Amino acid sequence: MKLLLLFIIGMYSAHCALTDAEITQQWNDFKVKFNKKYADDAEEQMRKQLFTTNLQKIEEHNKKYERGEVTYTQGINQFADLTDEELKPYSHGVLRPKQN
């Protein structure tokens, strides 16, 4: 499992426009802004990975906005460290736009 996670992180890093330092800064800002606390280091690392993946999706989407390919921007909110399954109770049946 750890090897798979390291592979995913490595693949992500190769395509990420943000540096590790920028991601860490945004992660720390996110935790402060939304008063995020985690049970242990393992959970925090898992949540940081979810946050990083979501941050990358947001960055890619906002680049599409800058090119005029979509009509709205996205940003980090209090849900940026949750899985899709964990988000379901908050969606109130609203379907999110499909992302390519």
C-alpha positions in Angstrom: 0.0 0.0 0.0 2.8 2.4 0.9 4.6 1.6 -2.4 1.4 2.4 -4.3 0.9 5.6 -2.5 4.5 6.7 -3.2 4.0 5.8 -6.9 0.9 7.9 -7.0 2.6 10.8 -5.3 5.5 10.5 -7.7 3.2 10.5 -10.8 1.3 13.4 -9.4 4.4 15.4 -8.7 5.6 14.9 -12.3 2.5 16.6 -13.6 1.9 19.2 -10.9 2.5 22.8 -11.6 2.8 23.6 -7.9 6.0 23.0 -6.0 6.0 20.9 -2.9 6.6 24.0 -0.8 3.6 25.7 -2.4 1.4 22.6 -1.7 2.7 22.4 1.9 1.9 26.1 2.4 -1.6 25.8 1.0 -2.1 22.6 3.1 -1.0 24.4 6.3 -3.2 27.4 5.4 -6.2 25.1 4.8 -5.8 23.4 8.2 -5.6 26.7 10.0 -8.5 28.3 8.1 -10.9 25.4 8.6 -9.5 24.3 12.0 -8.6 20.8 10.7 -7.2 18.3 13.2 -6.4 14.6 12.5 -6.2 11.6 14.7 -2.7 10.7 13.8 0.1 11.1 11.3 -1.3 8.4 9.0 -4.6 10.1 8.7 -3.0 13.5 8.2 -0.9 12.1 5.3 -4.0 10.5 3.8 -5.9 13.8 4.1 -3.0 15.8 2.7 -2.9 13.5 -0.4 -6.6 14.0 -0.9 -6.1 17.8 -0.6 -3.2 17.7 -3.0 -5.2 15.8 -5.6 -8.1 18.2 -5.2 -5.8 21.2 -5.4 -4.4 19.8 -8.7 -7.9 19.4 -10.1 -8.7 23.0 -9.1 -5.5 24.3 -10.7 -6.3 22.4 -14.0 -9.9 23.6 -14.0 -8.9 27.2 -13.4 -6.4 27.0 -16.3 -9.3 26.0 -18.5 -11.2 29.1 -17.2 -8.2 31.3 -18.1 -8.4 29.8 -21.6 -12.1 30.5 -21.9 -13.0 26.7 -21.9 -15.2 26.9 -18.8 -17.3 29.7 -17.3 -16.5 29.5 -13.6 -13.5 29.1 -11.3 -13.0 26.7 -8.4 -11.3 27.1 -5.1 -10.4 25.3 -1.9 -13.2 24.9 0.7 -13.7 23.0 3.9 -14.3 19.8 2.0 -10.9 19.6 0.2 -9.6 16.8 2.3 -12.6 14.5 2.0 -13.1 11.4 -0.2 -16.0 11.3 -2.7 -17.8 8.9 -0.4 -17.4 11.3 2.6 -18.8 14.2 0.4 -22.0 12.5 -0.4 -23.9 13.7 2.7 -23.1 17.3 1.8 -24.2 17.1 -1.9 -27.9 17.0 -1.1 -28.5 15.1 -4.3 -26.8 17.6 -6.5 -24.7 16.1 -9.3 -21.3 17.6 -9.6 -20.2 18.5 -13.2 -18.1 15.7 -14.7 -14.4 16.6 -14.9 -12.3 15.4 -17.8 
